[in-house]
Amino acid sequence: MTTPQEQNLPFDVFSKACPSRGTLEHVTGRWGSLTLGALYEGSFRFNELRRRVDGVSEKMLSQTLQALERDGLVHRDAQPTNPPRVDYELTPLGREVAGRLLALIHCVEGRMDDVLDARHRYDQARASSAPGL
């Protein structure tokens, strides 16, 4: 297996000082991944996006969008209307990242029966081997 340095890559997510770690956290965190997945469907206003990403608080969505915008994955379009209109959409980089993320999401969704079976077997094995039962 080759290291990032051997491949002549300037970044190594496995290095604690690498700035790619922060972006990876923004992308793969619960709200980041769901927000990117939702925005892959198209442009959303803030409250539309909040309804689409069920369970996210206004504060968390705002923080998530700011982080994704800072990383260049989301574009915020504020229009000077009254009341102001703000739309969020993916940048080309965000679209590429979200597409790859959605492949993982679809894989997990498609294999949930296997995951649920594995959880059941795990829980049964732990329950039967617990001391004092």
C-alpha positions as CSV (number, residue, x, y, z in Angstrom):
1,M,0.0,0.0,0.0
2,T,1.4,3.4,-0.9
3,T,1.3,6.4,1.4
4,P,0.0,9.8,0.3
5,Q,3.6,11.1,0.1
6,E,4.5,8.2,-2.2
7,Q,1.5,9.1,-4.4
8,N,2.8,12.8,-4.3
9,L,-0.4,13.9,-2.5
10,P,0.0,17.1,-0.4
11,F,-2.6,16.1,2.2
12,D,-2.9,13.1,4.5
13,V,-6.2,12.8,6.5
14,F,-4.5,10.4,8.8
15,S,-2.1,13.1,10.0
16,K,-3.6,15.0,12.9
17,A,-2.4,18.3,11.6
18,C,-3.8,17.9,8.1
19,P,-6.6,20.4,7.3
20,S,-8.5,17.7,5.3
21,R,-9.5,16.2,8.6
22,G,-11.8,19.2,9.4
23,T,-13.4,19.0,6.0
24,L,-13.9,15.2,6.4
25,E,-15.6,15.9,9.7
26,H,-17.9,18.5,8.1
27,V,-18.8,16.1,5.3
28,T,-19.3,12.9,7.3
29,G,-20.9,14.3,10.4
30,R,-24.6,13.5,10.8
31,W,-25.8,16.9,9.8
32,G,-23.2,17.6,7.1
33,S,-23.9,14.3,5.3
34,L,-27.6,14.8,5.5
35,T,-27.4,18.4,4.4
36,L,-25.2,17.6,1.4
37,G,-27.4,14.7,0.5
38,A,-30.5,16.9,0.6
39,L,-28.8,19.7,-1.5
40,Y,-27.9,17.1,-4.1
41,E,-31.6,17.2,-5.0
42,G,-31.4,21.0,-5.8
43,S,-31.5,24.4,-4.3
44,F,-33.3,25.0,-1.0
45,R,-34.2,27.9,1.2
46,F,-33.2,27.6,4.8
47,N,-36.5,26.4,6.2
48,E,-37.1,24.1,3.3
49,L,-33.8,22.5,4.0
50,R,-34.5,22.3,7.7
51,R,-37.8,20.4,6.9
52,R,-35.9,18.1,4.5
53,V,-33.2,17.3,7.1
54,D,-35.7,16.1,9.7
55,G,-34.5,16.6,13.3
56,V,-31.8,19.2,12.7
57,S,-32.1,22.3,14.9
58,E,-32.0,25.8,13.3
59,K,-28.7,26.4,15.1
60,M,-27.1,23.1,13.9
61,L,-28.2,23.6,10.4
62,S,-26.9,27.2,10.4
63,Q,-23.5,26.0,11.7
64,T,-23.4,23.1,9.3
65,L,-24.1,25.3,6.3
66,Q,-21.5,27.9,7.4
67,A,-18.9,25.1,7.7
68,L,-19.8,23.6,4.3
69,E,-19.8,27.1,2.7
70,R,-16.4,27.8,4.2
71,D,-15.1,24.5,2.7
72,G,-16.4,25.5,-0.7
73,L,-19.0,22.8,-0.9
74,V,-22.1,25.0,-0.5
75,H,-23.0,28.3,-2.1
76,R,-25.2,30.7,-0.2
77,D,-27.2,33.1,-2.5
78,A,-28.6,36.0,-0.5
79,Q,-31.0,38.1,-2.6
80,P,-31.7,41.7,-1.5
81,T,-35.5,41.4,-1.4
82,N,-37.9,42.3,1.4
83,P,-37.9,39.9,3.3
84,P,-34.5,38.7,2.3
85,R,-34.4,35.5,0.3
86,V,-31.5,33.1,0.9
87,D,-31.0,30.0,-1.2
88,Y,-28.4,27.2,-0.7
89,E,-27.0,25.0,-3.4
90,L,-24.0,22.8,-4.0
91,T,-20.9,24.1,-5.7
92,P,-19.4,21.8,-8.3
93,L,-17.0,20.5,-5.6
94,G,-20.0,20.0,-3.3
95,R,-21.8,18.1,-6.0
96,E,-18.9,15.7,-6.5
97,V,-18.5,15.1,-2.8
98,A,-22.3,14.7,-2.3
99,G,-22.5,12.2,-5.2
100,R,-19.9,10.0,-3.6
101,L,-21.5,10.4,-0.2
102,L,-24.9,9.4,-1.6
103,A,-23.4,6.2,-3.0
104,L,-22.5,5.3,0.5
105,I,-25.9,6.4,1.9
106,H,-27.7,4.2,-0.7
107,C,-25.4,1.3,0.1
108,V,-26.2,1.5,3.8
109,E,-29.9,2.0,3.1
110,G,-29.9,-1.0,0.8
111,R,-28.2,-3.2,3.3
112,M,-30.2,-2.2,6.4
113,D,-31.8,-5.7,6.6
114,D,-28.3,-7.2,7.0
115,V,-27.4,-4.5,9.5
116,L,-30.5,-5.1,11.6
117,D,-29.9,-8.9,11.5
118,A,-26.3,-8.3,12.7
119,R,-27.4,-6.1,15.5
120,H,-29.9,-8.6,16.6
121,R,-27.3,-11.4,16.6
122,Y,-24.9,-9.2,18.5
123,D,-27.4,-8.2,21.1
124,Q,-28.5,-11.9,21.6
125,A,-24.9,-13.0,22.0
126,R,-24.3,-10.3,24.6
127,A,-27.5,-11.0,26.5
128,S,-26.8,-14.7,26.7
129,S,-23.2,-14.3,27.8
130,A,-23.9,-11.6,30.4
131,P,-22.9,-12.7,34.0
132,G,-25.7,-13.1,36.5
133,L,-28.4,-13.9,33.9
